[in-house]
Amino acid sequence: MAPEKRLKNLELSIPTALKGPNDLPLYINTVDAPTVINGVVHFSSNYDCKGGDIFIHFTAIAEAQWSTRRGKHTVRHHGKQTFADQTLKMTLPHPTEGVVQAGEYGYPFQFPIPAMTMPSSFKGTYAWMTYKVKVSLIRSFPSTNVTREQVLWVTNSVLPPPLPTLPDAPMTRTVFQGILAKTVPYICIIPSETLYMGQPVPVTIKIMPSEFPVLVERAVIKMKQYMQLKVGNADKSIKKEILTVPLDDGWPFADPKGWQRTAVVTMPVAPEIASTLKSPMITMIHTLKLIMQVKTGPHRERKELRVEMPVLITGPRPPSDPYPSFDLNRHMESLKFI
């Protein structure tokens, strides 16, 4: 009779109801309900195997890395900021030192994530924020440790808990205004300066009454993401166009009494866009832009109307906390009073 085959197995399980980019376990962290990473470590062996105890290591680390040329030399810049570094110990039975007794063992663990004190996950070419759990069965030399690890995707949301919308409650809005060609007043309206990933956002441009009507030839709405990295005395700026929505058709006729148009654009989601972030090493800011090529003035000169709207990008609330459906008709009605 052949001897029983020796088997040992180490498993790390972090089940979540939601999945993030690349099918990673997703956690949504809110101010009112900070999230907790829950998982289980399983270890089994059908023989007394070599090993010590198992350590469960949770890390949340932001990194920035890029290279610059100085003459004939390449200088590499690398920075790391640790937001969490916690270790738990799974004690196993040892008949003798350095040996794990045969059997099956389980160990549930938790790692709380304080609300809003750590950045959301993101991954870029020059910087990234990574949440990871790694488990290791420690073994002495010359044997190597047995390890398993799981990267997680954590999204922070600064949105408050949803409340029922009252029929007579005022609509929130953020207004940007200016004067085109020193003669034509305009305003641009969005629902809020805080926008969440995946949100449909109505962008309204309102040309006020003036002597010279405004004719739109073409226009575009863009979302720009600006990243600033700083490591030691070195820094790097990265600009990325996240969203581009051409709006070349459907503009109202030029009218001295003024006119308005609303276009609804949907905000990108992770990993295409990262949450707004300010830290000593990494700063991430966002600007929503409406850029219009128009004709106006006494000689219908070509002009550019550029509205730059600084916004804060955040994650959505959990799907179990759905916000009331946005009422575009009610939003449009409220604009009549501006």
VOBA-1610 file (N, C-alpha, C; in pm, whole numbers, padded with zeros to 5 digits, always signed):
BEGIN
Met+00084-00120+00000Met+00000+00000+00000Met+00088+00125+00000Ala+00060+00213-00096Ala+00142+00333-00109Ala+00121+00425+00010Pro+00228+00489+00058Pro+00212+00582+00171Pro+00126+00701+00132Glu+00056+00756+00233Glu-00030+00870+00207Glu+00053+00989+00160Lys+00003+01057+00057Lys+00073+01173+00005Lys+00067+01287+00106Arg+00182+01348+00128Arg+00187+01458+00222Arg+00126+01584+00159Leu+00034+01646+00233Leu-00035+01764+00182Leu-00041+01871+00290Lys-00010+01993+00253Lys-00035+02106+00342Lys-00085+02222+00256Asn-00168+02308+00317Asn-00232+02413+00238Asn-00256+02536+00325Leu-00224+02653+00270Leu-00248+02782+00336Leu-00340+02864+00247Glu-00451+02910+00302Glu-00548+02987+00224Glu-00581+03118+00295Leu-00599+03222+00216Leu-00644+03353+00265Leu-00775+03385+00195Ser-00880+03407+00272Ser-01013+03435+00215Ser-01063+03570+00267Ile-01094+03661+00172Ile-01151+03791+00208Ile-01274+03810+00120Pro-01388+03754+00161Pro-01509+03764+00079Pro-01574+03902+00092Thr-01615+03959-00020Thr-01688+04087-00020Thr-01804+04078-00117Ala-01908+04152-00086Ala-02025+04153-00175Ala-01997+04232-00302Leu-01901+04325-00295Leu-01872+04411-00409Leu-01733+04381-00464Lys-01716+04406-00593Lys-01588+04388-00659Lys-01543+04520-00722Gly-01414+04549-00709Gly-01359+04670-00765Gly-01287+04642-00896Pro-01202+04734-00941Pro-01125+04713-01064Pro-01046+04582-01057Asn-01037+04517-01174Asn-00967+04389-01184Asn-01023+04284-01089Asp-01152+04298-01056Asp-01222+04200-00973Asp-01167+04191-00831Leu-01103+04298-00783Leu-01050+04297-00647Leu-01163+04313-00546Pro-01148+04255-00426Pro-01247+04279-00320Pro-01260+04430-00294Leu-01382+04480-00291Leu-01407+04623-00281Leu-01468+04657-00145Tyr-01413+04760-00082Tyr-01468+04815+00041Tyr-01497+04963+00018Ile-01615+05008+00062Ile-01653+05148+00054Ile-01655+05205+00194Asn-01575+05307+00215Asn-01554+05365+00347Asn-01625+05500+00355Thr-01711+05518+00453Thr-01783+05644+00469Thr-01758+05701+00609Val-01782+05831+00623Val-01759+05897+00751Val-01849+05839+00860Asp-01975+05812+00825Asp-02070+05764+00924Asp-02059+05613+00949Ala-01996+05540+00858Ala-01983+05395+00875Ala-01846+05349+00825Pro-01741+05371+00905Pro-01607+05326+00864Pro-01606+05175+00839Thr-01535+05135+00737Thr-01538+04995+00698Thr-01437+04912+00777Val-01458+04784+00776Val-01369+04689+00844Val-01339+04576+00747Ile-01212+04547+00729Ile-01172+04434+00645Ile-01188+04306+00726Asn-01269+04215+00674Asn-01294+04087+00741Asn-01241+03975+00654Gly-01169+03884+00715Gly-01117+03771+00640Gly-01092+03651+00730Val-01052+03543+00668Val-01023+03418+00741Val-00898+03356+00682Val-00810+03309+00769Val-00693+03230+00726Val-00721+03084+00760His-00701+02998+00662His-00714+02853+00682His-00579+02788+00658Phe-00541+02698+00748Phe-00419+02619+00728Phe-00449+02474+00762Ser-00403+02386+00676Ser-00422+02243+00701Ser-00298+02165+00658Ser-00272+02057+00729Ser-00161+01968+00693Ser-00196+01828+00744Asn-00169+01727+00662Asn-00198+01590+00704Asn-00077+01522+00768Tyr+00024+01606+00799Tyr+00142+01552+00867Tyr+00204+01665+00950Asp+00285+01628+01046Asp+00358+01728+01124Asp+00460+01793+01032Cys+00435+01919+00999Cys+00518+01984+00897Cys+00608+02090+00961Lys+00708+02128+00886Lys+00802+02229+00934Lys+00735+02366+00930Gly+00744+02439+01040Gly+00686+02573+01042Gly+00668+02626+01181Gly+00653+02758+01189Gly+00623+02823+01315Gly+00479+02869+01315Asp+00455+02991+01357Asp+00320+03047+01358Asp+00294+03123+01228Ile+00168+03163+01210Ile+00128+03238+01091Ile+00105+03383+01130Phe+00154+03474+01050Phe+00137+03616+01074Phe+00053+03677+00962Ile-00046+03757+01002Ile-00135+03825+00906Ile-00097+03973+00906His-00053+04022+00793His+00004+04157+00785His-00082+04243+00692Phe-00134+04353+00747Phe-00216+04447+00668Phe-00137+04576+00647Thr-00130+04620+00522Thr-00061+04745+00490Thr-00146+04832+00398Ala-00133+04962+00416Ala-00192+05060+00325Ala-00081+05159+00294Ile-00030+05154+00172Ile+00092+05228+00138Ile+00073+05303+00007Ala+00108+05431+00009Ala+00113+05512-00113Ala+00258+05521-00159Glu+00278+05512-00289Glu+00412+05522-00344Glu+00413+05614-00465Ala+00527+05680-00486Ala+00550+05762-00605Ala+00688+05727-00658Gln+00698+05716-00791Gln+00826+05675-00850Gln+00837+05729-00991Trp+00948+05794-01021Trp+00976+05840-01156Trp+01126+05863-01172Ser+01168+05888-01295Ser+01310+05908-01325Ser+01329+06039-01399Thr+01445+06103-01377Thr+01482+06223-01451Thr+01625+06206-01501Arg+01658+06281-01606Arg+01792+06279-01661Arg+01871+06400-01612Arg+01991+06376-01566Arg+02084+06482-01530Arg+02215+06456-01604Gly+02227+06526-01716Gly+02342+06501-01802Gly+02338+06360-01857Lys+02440+06282-01830Lys+02446+06144-01879Lys+02388+06045-01779His+02340+06095-01667His+02295+06006-01561His+02143+06009-01546Thr+02089+05895-01507Thr+01947+05883-01475Thr+01930+05882-01324Val+01847+05973-01275Val+01821+05982-01131Val+01681+05927-01105Arg+01673+05830-01016Arg+01545+05770-00984Arg+01492+05827-00852His+01366+05867-00854His+01302+05923-00736His+01194+05825-00689His+01201+05789-00564His+01104+05694-00510His+01066+05736-00369Gly+00938+05753-00346Gly+00887+05788-00214Gly+00781+05691-00169Lys+00769+05675-00040Lys+00670+05583+00017Lys+00610+05647+00141Gln+00478+05639+00152Gln+00408+05688+00270Gln+00319+05577+00322Thr+00344+05534+00445Thr+00269+05424+00505Thr+00155+05479+00589Phe+00033+05440+00555Phe-00086+05484+00628Phe-00133+05379+00728Ala-00100+05253+00704Ala-00137+05146+00798Ala-00036+05033+00787Asp+00001+04978+00903Asp+00094+04865+00907Asp+00063+04789+01035Gln-00021+04685+01022Gln-00068+04610+01138Gln-00043+04462+01117Thr-00011+04392+01225Thr+00017+04249+01217Thr-00057+04175+01327Leu-00122+04065+01290Leu-00187+03975+01385Leu-00115+03840+01379Lys-00120+03768+01490Lys-00051+03639+01498Lys-00153+03527+01515Met-00141+03428+01427Met-00222+03306+01435Met-00133+03198+01496Thr-00158+03166+01622Thr-00074+03069+01692Thr-00117+02927+01658Leu-00021+02844+01622Leu-00046+02705+01586Leu+00014+02612+01693Pro-00038+02489+01706Pro+00020+02394+01803Pro+00152+02338+01751His+00250+02329+01840His+00384+02282+01803His+00426+02167+01894Pro+00426+02042+01844Pro+00474+01931+01928Pro+00620+01948+01965Thr+00697+02004+01875Thr+00836+02042+01902Thr+00860+02176+01834Glu+00963+02244+01875Glu+00992+02375+01821Glu+01019+02367+01670Gly+00953+02455+01596Gly+00974+02460+01451Gly+00892+02359+01374Val+00796+02291+01442Val+00712+02191+01376Val+00566+02221+01408Val+00480+02217+01306Val+00336+02240+01324Val+00266+02105+01328Gln+00183+02088+01429Gln+00111+01961+01443Gln+00009+01946+01331Ala-00003+01824+01279Ala-00100+01796+01173Ala-00241+01832+01219Gly-00320+01885+01124Gly-00457+01922+01158Gly-00508+02032+01066Glu-00629+02079+01097Glu-00691+02189+01022Glu-00719+02304+01117Tyr-00682+02426+01074Tyr-00691+02542+01163Tyr-00749+02662+01087Gly-00830+02739+01158Gly-00887+02860+01100Gly-00870+02977+01194Tyr-00860+03096+01137Tyr-00839+03216+01218Tyr-00908+03334+01151Pro-01023+03380+01204Pro-01086+03500+01148Pro-01012+03625+01196Phe-01005+03724+01111Phe-00934+03846+01149Phe-01012+03969+01100Gln-00980+04082+01161Gln-01040+04210+01123Gln-00933+04318+01124Phe-00943+04409+01027Phe-00860+04527+01024Phe-00950+04647+00997Pro-00981+04728+01099Pro-01064+04847+01075Pro-00986+04952+00998Ile-01058+05026+00914Ile-00999+05137+00838Ile-01062+05266+00890Pro-00987+05350+00959Pro-01045+05475+01010Pro-01102+05559+00896Ala-01217+05619+00920Ala-01285+05695+00815Ala-01202+05816+00773Met-01176+05825+00644Met-01120+05942+00579Met-00977+05975+00620Thr-00908+05889+00693Thr-00770+05919+00728Thr-00671+05856+00630Met-00720+05770+00542Met-00634+05707+00442Met-00692+05729+00303Pro-00608+05750+00203Pro-00660+05777+00068Pro-00731+05656+00009Ser-00813+05684-00091Ser-00874+05577-00169Ser-00767+05508-00253Ser-00794+05384-00288Ser-00705+05312-00379Ser-00699+05382-00514Phe-00584+05384-00574Phe-00571+05427-00713Phe-00442+05369-00769Lys-00433+05364-00900Lys-00313+05311-00966Lys-00284+05395-01088Gly-00170+05462-01087Gly-00126+05543-01199Gly+00012+05500-01245Thr+00061+05566-01348Thr+00193+05532-01402Thr+00304+05568-01305Tyr+00288+05680-01235Tyr+00394+05730-01148Tyr+00360+05726-01000Ala+00238+05690-00965Ala+00200+05685-00824Ala+00083+05590-00807Trp+00071+05535-00687Trp-00037+05440-00660Trp-00058+05429-00509Met-00177+05386-00472Met-00215+05361-00333Met-00266+05218-00325Thr-00201+05137-00242Thr-00232+04994-00239Thr-00267+04947-00098Tyr-00380+04880-00087Tyr-00420+04812+00036Tyr-00395+04662+00015Lys-00330+04598+00112Lys-00295+04457+00092Lys-00293+04382+00225Val-00340+04256+00220Val-00327+04164+00332Val-00237+04049+00287Lys-00137+04020+00368Lys-00043+03912+00337Lys-00032+03820+00457Val-00043+03689+00434Val-00026+03592+00543Val+00098+03508+00515Ser+00171+03477+00623Ser+00297+03403+00607Ser+00310+03297+00715Leu+00332+03173+00673Leu+00372+03067+00763Leu+00524+03073+00772Ile+00575+03108+00889Ile+00718+03130+00905Ile+00790+02996+00917Arg+00894+02981+00834Arg+00976+02859+00839Arg+01123+02898+00843Ser+01202+02821+00915Ser+01343+02853+00933Ser+01425+02811+00811Phe+01539+02874+00794Phe+01632+02846+00683Phe+01677+02700+00689Pro+01690+02633+00579Pro+01689+02683+00440Pro+01550+02682+00375Ser+01447+02641+00451Ser+01312+02642+00394Ser+01265+02787+00378Thr+01176+02810+00282Thr+01121+02945+00262Thr+00982+02953+00325Asn+00944+03074+00359Asn+00810+03095+00415Asn+00703+03061+00312Val+00588+03014+00362Val+00472+02992+00276Val+00384+03116+00288Thr+00355+03183+00177Thr+00282+03309+00183Thr+00164+03311+00087Arg+00065+03389+00122Arg-00049+03420+00035Arg-00079+03568+00056Glu-00122+03636-00047Glu-00156+03777-00031Glu-00274+03815-00118Gln-00344+03920-00077Gln-00460+03969-00149Gln-00459+04121-00148Val-00460+04180-00268Val-00474+04324-00282Val-00622+04360-00274Leu-00654+04468-00206Leu-00792+04513-00188Leu-00809+04648-00256Trp-00935+04682-00288Trp-00965+04814-00343Trp-01057+04885-00243Val-01008+04997-00189Val-01082+05073-00089Val-01118+05209-00148Thr-01246+05243-00142Thr-01294+05372-00193Thr-01359+05450-00080Asn-01310+05572-00057Asn-01371+05661+00041Asn-01483+05741-00024Ser-01587+05769+00052Ser-01695+05855+00006Ser-01721+05961+00111Val-01718+06088+00069Val-01749+06198+00162Val-01896+06234+00157Leu-01975+06162+00076Leu-02118+06192+00067Leu-02187+06159+00199Pro-02278+06243+00245Pro-02351+06212+00367Pro-02454+06102+00342Pro-02510+06044+00448Pro-02615+05944+00428Pro-02731+06004+00350Pro-02793+05925+00261Pro-02904+05979+00180Pro-03025+06009+00265Leu-03092+06117+00231Leu-03216+06156+00298Leu-03327+06169+00194Pro-03452+06143+00232Pro-03562+06162+00136Pro-03567+06307+00089Thr-03593+06326-00039Thr-03602+06460-00095Thr-03743+06514-00076Leu-03754+06627-00008Leu-03885+06690+00011Leu-03924+06765-00115Pro-04051+06762-00151Pro-04095+06826-00277Pro-04059+06974-00285Asp-04060+07044-00172Asp-04034+07188-00176Asp-03893+07224-00131Ala-03806+07122-00115Ala-03670+07149-00074Ala-03593+07218-00188Pro-03510+07318-00158Pro-03436+07385-00265Pro-03333+07292-00328Met-03313+07308-00457Met-03213+07229-00529Met-03074+07289-00501Thr-02978+07202-00472Thr-02842+07250-00454Thr-02779+07278-00589Arg-02691+07375-00593Arg-02621+07406-00717Arg-02497+07489-00686Thr-02401+07481-00776Thr-02280+07563-00769Thr-02273+07644-00897Val-02252+07774-00882Val-02259+07866-00996Val-02122+07928-01021Phe-02083+07927-01148Phe-01962+07996-01194Phe-02006+08102-01295Gln-01952+08221-01285Gln-01998+08327-01374Gln-01882+08412-01424Gly-01906+08480-01534Gly-01804+08565-01595Gly-01865+08650-01703Ile-01779+08718-01780Ile-01822+08804-01890Ile-01740+08767-02013Leu-01807+08729-02118Leu-01743+08692-02244Leu-01713+08818-02324Ala-01589+08831-02370Ala-01546+08943-02454Ala-01580+09079-02393Lys-01585+09084-02261Lys-01610+09206-02184Lys-01748+09267-02208Thr-01836+09189-02275Thr-01968+09245-02307Thr-02084+09152-02277Val-02060+09020-02275Val-02170+08925-02263Val-02160+08848-02130Pro-02247+08874-02033Pro-02245+08798-01908Pro-02293+08655-01931Tyr-02234+08563-01855Tyr-02278+08423-01862Tyr-02265+08362-01724Ile-02338+08254-01702Ile-02322+08172-01582Ile-02320+08026-01624Cys-02246+07946-01548Cys-02240+07802-01570Cys-02276+07735-01438Ile-02365+07637-01443Ile-02421+07579-01321Ile-02403+07427-01322Ile-02354+07373-01209Ile-02352+07229-01185Ile-02418+07204-01050Pro-02465+07082-01022Pro-02539+07057-00897Pro-02457+07081-00771Ser-02327+07054-00775Ser-02244+07066-00656Ser-02098+07068-00697Glu-02013+07123-00612Glu-01870+07116-00639Glu-01811+06982-00595Thr-01892+06899-00526Thr-01852+06763-00491Thr-01927+06666-00581Leu-01853+06591-00662Leu-01912+06497-00757Leu-01859+06358-00725Tyr-01945+06258-00743Tyr-01901+06122-00715Tyr-01886+06042-00844Met-01800+05941-00837Met-01770+05858-00953Met-01897+05794-01007Gly-01916+05803-01138Gly-02033+05746-01201Gly-02155+05834-01198Gln-02146+05954-01142Gln-02262+06041-01127Gln-02298+06108-01260Pro-02427+06107-01300Pro-02470+06189-01414Pro-02476+06335-01369Val-02402+06422-01436Val-02390+06561-01393Val-02444+06654-01501Pro-02553+06727-01473Pro-02600+06827-01568Pro-02512+06952-01562Val-02462+06994-01678Val-02381+07115-01689Val-02461+07215-01772Thr-02498+07327-01711Thr-02582+07426-01777Thr-02501+07552-01805Ile-02503+07597-01930Ile-02445+07726-01967Ile-02561+07820-01999Lys-02560+07936-01937Lys-02667+08032-01953Lys-02607+08165-02000Ile-02639+08204-02123Ile-02595+08331-02178Ile-02700+08436-02142Met-02659+08539-02072Met-02753+08640-02025Met-02783+08742-02137Pro-02894+08816-02126Pro-02927+08916-02227Pro-02814+09018-02245Ser-02786+09052-02372Ser-02679+09147-02402Ser-02703+09207-02540Glu-02624+09306-02572Glu-02639+09373-02703Glu-02601+09280-02816Phe-02502+09194-02791Phe-02450+09109-02898Phe-02485+08963-02871Pro-02561+08898-02957Pro-02594+08757-02938Pro-02471+08668-02952Val-02481+08547-02899Val-02369+08452-02900Val-02411+08330-02981Leu-02331+08299-03084Leu-02353+08181-03169Leu-02243+08080-03139Val-02281+07959-03101Val-02184+07854-03069Val-02152+07774-03194Glu-02024+07767-03227Glu-01980+07685-03341Glu-01950+07542-03299Arg-01883+07527-03187Arg-01854+07393-03133Arg-01817+07409-02986Ala-01825+07299-02914Ala-01796+07302-02771Ala-01757+07163-02724Val-01698+07157-02605Val-01658+07030-02547Val-01659+07044-02395Ile-01696+06936-02326Ile-01683+06928-02181Ile-01571+06829-02150Lys-01478+06871-02064Lys-01365+06786-02029Lys-01352+06776-01878Met-01296+06664-01834Met-01255+06648-01695Met-01104+06630-01695Lys-01034+06718-01624Lys-00888+06710-01615Lys-00848+06669-01475Gln-00750+06581-01467Gln-00694+06537-01339Gln-00549+06583-01332Tyr-00514+06655-01226Tyr-00380+06709-01209Tyr-00316+06645-01086Met-00202+06579-01109Met-00131+06513-01000Met+00003+06582-00978Gln+00032+06610-00852Gln+00160+06669-00815Gln+00231+06575-00719Leu+00352+06531-00756Leu+00431+06440-00673Leu+00550+06514-00615Lys+00584+06480-00491Lys+00700+06542-00426Lys+00772+06437-00345Val+00899+06415-00379Val+00986+06323-00306Val+01116+06396-00278Gly+01143+06424-00152Gly+01262+06502-00118Gly+01254+06640-00180Asn+01359+06677-00254Asn+01360+06806-00322Asn+01311+06796-00466Ala+01271+06677-00509Ala+01225+06656-00647Ala+01074+06658-00653Asp+01021+06708-00763Asp+00876+06704-00782Asp+00844+06677-00928Lys+00721+06635-00949Lys+00676+06601-01084Lys+00528+06634-01095Ser+00490+06692-01208Ser+00350+06724-01236Ser+00300+06637-01351Ile+00181+06582-01335Ile+00120+06497-01438Ile-00020+06548-01463Lys-00051+06576-01588Lys-00185+06619-01627Lys-00249+06510-01712Lys-00373+06477-01681Lys-00440+06369-01752Lys-00582+06410-01787Glu-00618+06390-01912Glu-00755+06418-01956Glu-00838+06293-01934Ile-00931+06301-01840Ile-01008+06184-01799Ile-01135+06167-01881Leu-01195+06279-01922Leu-01324+06275-01989Leu-01326+06381-02098Thr-01379+06344-02216Thr-01395+06438-02327Thr-01529+06411-02393Val-01619+06510-02387Val-01752+06495-02447Val-01774+06610-02545Pro-01763+06584-02678Pro-01789+06691-02776Pro-01937+06729-02778Leu-01963+06859-02792Leu-02100+06911-02800Leu-02107+07007-02918Asp-02102+06952-03036Asp-02095+07037-03156Asp-02232+07072-03212Asp-02334+06998-03178Asp-02466+07019-03235Asp-02568+07052-03126Gly-02684+07103-03171Gly-02796+07123-03081Gly-02792+07251-03002Trp-02709+07347-03040Trp-02702+07473-02966Trp-02814+07567-03010Pro-02869+07648-02917Pro-02976+07742-02952Pro-02926+07848-03051Phe-03020+07908-03124Phe-02985+08019-03212Phe-02940+08138-03128Ala-02851+08216-03186Ala-02806+08337-03118Ala-02925+08430-03097Asp-02937+08481-02973Asp-03053+08564-02938Asp-03007+08671-02839Pro-03032+08800-02869Pro-02993+08904-02773Pro-03060+08891-02638Lys-03173+08818-02634Lys-03242+08797-02506Lys-03175+08689-02420Gly-03075+08625-02479Gly-03005+08520-02407Gly-03064+08382-02431Trp-02996+08282-02385Trp-03041+08144-02402Trp-02964+08056-02303Gln-03006+07931-02292Gln-02933+07837-02208Gln-02944+07696-02266Arg-02845+07614-02229Arg-02847+07473-02269Arg-02788+07390-02156Thr-02844+07274-02136Thr-02793+07180-02036Thr-02750+07051-02104Ala-02630+07008-02073Ala-02578+06880-02122Ala-02547+06793-02000Val-02590+06669-02004Val-02565+06577-01893Val-02448+06486-01930Val-02344+06489-01848Val-02227+06404-01869Val-02211+06314-01748Thr-02164+06193-01771Thr-02147+06096-01663Thr-02001+06091-01620Met-01979+06109-01492Met-01843+06107-01439Met-01781+05968-01457Pro-01652+05963-01485Pro-01583+05834-01496Pro-01581+05762-01361Val-01539+05637-01365Val-01528+05556-01243Val-01384+05507-01230Ala-01351+05453-01113Ala-01218+05396-01092Ala-01202+05271-01181Pro-01081+05246-01233Pro-00957+05318-01205Pro-00928+05432-01302Glu-01025+05465-01394Glu-00998+05572-01490Glu-00975+05706-01420Ile-01044+05728-01309Ile-01028+05851-01233Ile-00999+05816-01088Ala-00921+05901-01022Ala-00889+05881-00881Ala-00960+05986-00798Ser-00982+05956-00671Ser-01045+06053-00582Ser-00950+06171-00558Thr-01008+06286-00530Thr-00928+06402-00494Thr-00846+06368-00369Leu-00720+06409-00369Leu-00628+06368-00263Leu-00529+06480-00235Lys-00504+06503-00107Lys-00399+06598-00066Lys-00318+06533+00045Ser-00190+06505+00015Ser-00100+06448+00114Ser+00038+06509+00090Pro+00133+06493+00183Pro+00264+06553+00163Pro+00335+06504+00036Met+00307+06380-00006Met+00377+06324-00121Met+00296+06333-00250Ile+00164+06317-00240Ile+00079+06313-00358Ile-00038+06408-00341Thr-00057+06494-00440Thr-00174+06580-00445Thr-00247+06552-00576Met-00379+06533-00568Met-00461+06507-00685Met-00580+06602-00682Ile-00593+06685-00785Ile-00707+06775-00793Ile-00773+06759-00930His-00898+06807-00941His-00976+06788-01063His-01045+06917-01104Thr-01057+06935-01234Thr-01126+07050-01288Thr-01219+07005-01400Leu-01345+07040-01389Leu-01443+07018-01496Leu-01441+07142-01585Lys-01429+07123-01715Lys-01412+07236-01806Lys-01519+07234-01915Leu-01575+07351-01942Leu-01661+07373-02058Leu-01587+07471-02148Ile-01555+07427-02269Ile-01479+07509-02363Ile-01564+07527-02489Met-01593+07652-02523Met-01683+07682-02635Met-01616+07776-02734Gln-01626+07744-02862Gln-01584+07834-02968Gln-01710+07905-03018Val-01711+08036-03006Val-01833+08112-03034Val-01802+08230-03127Lys-01910+08289-03180Lys-01903+08415-03253Lys-01990+08518-03180Thr-01934+08635-03157Thr-02010+08741-03090Thr-01944+08875-03117Gly-02006+08981-03067Gly-01952+09114-03086Gly-02010+09182-03209Pro-01978+09310-03229Pro-02035+09385-03342Pro-01998+09328-03478His-01885+09260-03485His-01840+09203-03613His-01840+09050-03610Arg-01909+08992-03513Arg-01920+08846-03499Arg-01781+08780-03500Glu-01693+08835-03415Glu-01559+08779-03405Glu-01562+08642-03336Arg-01468+08560-03373Arg-01455+08429-03306Arg-01388+08449-03171Lys-01449+08391-03068Lys-01398+08399-02932Lys-01402+08260-02868Glu-01327+08246-02761Glu-01333+08121-02683Glu-01391+08153-02546Leu-01495+08081-02511Leu-01552+08090-02377Leu-01506+07965-02302Arg-01429+07986-02197Arg-01372+07874-02121Arg-01414+07889-01975Val-01489+07790-01927Val-01532+07789-01787Val-01459+07674-01717Glu-01379+07707-01618Glu-01306+07605-01543Glu-01368+07594-01404Met-01413+07474-01371Met-01488+07450-01247Met-01412+07351-01158Pro-01338+07400-01058Pro-01272+07308-00964Pro-01376+07224-00890Val-01355+07093-00889Val-01449+07003-00822Val-01373+06904-00736Leu-01442+06848-00641Leu-01387+06742-00557Leu-01450+06611-00601Ile-01366+06513-00637Ile-01415+06382-00680Ile-01408+06285-00563Thr-01519+06219-00537Thr-01525+06122-00427Thr-01588+05992-00477Gly-01577+05889-00395Gly-01643+05764-00429Gly-01792+05772-00402Pro-01871+05682-00460Pro-02014+05680-00432Pro-02042+05618-00296Arg-02164+05633-00247Arg-02207+05560-00129Arg-02220+05412-00166Pro-02226+05322-00065Pro-02251+05180-00095Pro-02383+05164-00168Pro-02396+05061-00252Pro-02522+05038-00324Pro-02642+05021-00232Ser-02617+04982-00107Ser-02728+04967-00011Ser-02781+05102+00036Asp-02708+05210+00004Asp-02752+05346+00041Asp-02776+05428-00084Pro-02873+05391-00167Pro-02891+05464-00293Pro-02943+05604-00270Tyr-02887+05697-00344Tyr-02937+05834-00337Tyr-03067+05844-00416Pro-03157+05936-00376Pro-03278+05955-00455Pro-03243+05992-00599Ser-03322+05945-00692Ser-03296+05974-00833Ser-03292+06124-00857Phe-03194+06167-00936Phe-03181+06309-00967Phe-03295+06351-01059Asp-03363+06457-01020Asp-03478+06507-01095Asp-03431+06619-01187Leu-03400+06584-01312Leu-03348+06683-01406Leu-03451+06792-01435Asn-03578+06755-01448Asn-03682+06855-01476Asn-03691+06957-01363Arg-03685+06909-01239Arg-03691+07000-01125Arg-03565+07088-01120His-03453+07028-01154His-03328+07105-01159His-03339+07216-01263Met-03393+07183-01381Met-03407+07282-01488Met-03504+07393-01447Glu-03610+07354-01376Glu-03708+07453-01331Glu-03644+07553-01234Ser-03554+07501-01149Ser-03491+07589-01050Ser-03399+07691-01115Leu-03348+07659-01235Leu-03255+07750-01301Leu-03325+07875-01354Lys-03457+07869-01365Lys-03530+07986-01416Lys-03518+08105-01321Phe-03483+08077-01195Phe-03478+08183-01097Phe-03337+08238-01078Ile-03245+08197-01164Ile-03109+08248-01158Ile-03092+08360-01261
//
